[in-house]
Amino acid sequence: MPTKTIGVREEVYERLRARKRDGESFTDLIDRLIDESEGDWRDGFGSLSVEEADSLRETTAASRERFDGSASDRQTAALDRLAGAPDGDDQPSDDGSDDAEPDDADPDDANVDAGGSA
């Protein structure tokens, strides 16, 4: 039987040698490994049943809808922040008073209140 010589990197050779059984040639080893493999993933491509394919389509569509909704909400919030729109933290308190400083507040007064010197 004719043979072919192939080159493999040293680390691949060592991995093959470690899997080789007593009395097994490299040809026998490679043949066994090929037979044990599950084959080429492309062989089963497109082999979903109609029910599985429908379920996959429905799941994908629902996932896309959830993502689109949350992405839209995040985008709107980001655009509002960029435009300077309040994000809820600067809203007046429930008692009707505004937490922001009055327009006529003296900046030096803030330093005194915060422990600074005037």
Secondary structure, 3 states (H helix, E strand, C coil): CCCCCCCCCHHHHHHHHHHCCCCCCHHHHHHHHHHHCCCCHHHHCCCCCHHHHHHHHHHHHHHHHHHHHHHHHHHHHHHHHHCCCCCCCCCCCCCCCCCCCCCCCCHHHHHHHCCCCC
